[in-house]
Amino acid sequence: MKPVRNWRAVLRYAWSIRLMLLAGLLSGIEAILPLLDGVLPVPPRLFAVLTFLTVGLAFVARLIAQKGISDEK
């Protein structure tokens, strides 16, 4: 495995990276949520569903060429 030539641009601008960071944040919130039981009126599986949807969108975004950051040869 070797990184793409423009990996810095990919890290900075790619929607797949942004969505994976959001999924990580949502997963962290889901892990902390039991500690806040009763404090926040949040349905128990909300963050799990949001994380699942975000990872799915990140997968799709990774397959779509994005203007200005595609690895052109």
C-alpha positions as CSV (number, residue, x, y, z in Angstrom):
1,M,0.0,0.0,0.0
2,K,1.2,3.5,-0.7
3,P,-0.6,6.8,-0.2
4,V,-2.0,8.8,-3.1
5,R,0.3,11.6,-4.4
6,N,-1.9,14.4,-3.1
7,W,-2.7,12.9,0.3
8,R,-2.5,16.3,2.1
9,A,-5.3,17.6,-0.2
10,V,-7.3,14.5,0.4
11,L,-7.0,14.9,4.2
12,R,-8.0,18.5,4.0
13,Y,-10.8,18.5,1.4
14,A,-12.3,15.0,0.9
15,W,-15.8,14.5,2.1
16,S,-15.1,10.9,3.0
17,I,-12.5,12.1,5.5
18,R,-14.9,14.7,7.0
19,L,-17.7,12.1,7.2
20,M,-15.4,9.5,8.9
21,L,-14.4,12.2,11.5
22,L,-18.1,12.9,12.1
23,A,-18.8,9.2,12.5
24,G,-16.0,9.0,15.1
25,L,-17.5,11.9,17.0
26,L,-20.9,10.3,16.9
27,S,-19.5,7.0,18.1
28,G,-17.8,8.8,21.0
29,I,-21.0,10.5,21.9
30,E,-22.8,7.1,21.8
31,A,-20.2,5.7,24.2
32,I,-20.5,8.6,26.7
33,L,-24.3,8.8,26.5
34,P,-24.9,6.1,29.2
35,L,-23.1,8.4,31.7
36,L,-25.6,11.1,30.9
37,D,-28.6,8.9,31.4
38,G,-31.6,11.0,32.2
39,V,-29.8,14.3,31.6
40,L,-30.3,14.5,27.9
41,P,-33.6,13.5,26.3
42,V,-32.0,11.5,23.5
43,P,-33.4,8.2,22.1
44,P,-31.0,5.3,23.0
45,R,-30.1,4.2,19.4
46,L,-30.1,7.6,17.8
47,F,-26.3,8.0,17.7
48,A,-25.8,4.4,16.5
49,V,-28.1,5.0,13.6
50,L,-26.5,8.4,12.8
51,T,-23.0,6.7,12.9
52,F,-24.2,4.0,10.6
53,L,-25.6,6.5,8.1
54,T,-22.5,8.6,8.2
55,V,-20.1,5.7,7.6
56,G,-22.3,4.7,4.6
57,L,-22.1,8.2,3.2
58,A,-18.4,8.2,3.7
59,F,-18.1,5.0,1.8
60,V,-20.0,6.5,-1.1
61,A,-18.1,9.7,-1.0
62,R,-14.8,7.8,-1.2
63,L,-15.8,6.3,-4.5
64,I,-16.9,9.6,-6.1
65,A,-14.1,11.8,-7.7
66,Q,-14.1,15.2,-6.1
67,K,-13.1,18.2,-8.1
68,G,-9.6,19.5,-7.2
69,I,-8.5,16.5,-5.1
70,S,-8.8,13.5,-7.5
71,D,-5.5,11.6,-7.9
72,E,-4.8,12.3,-11.5
73,K,-2.0,10.6,-13.2
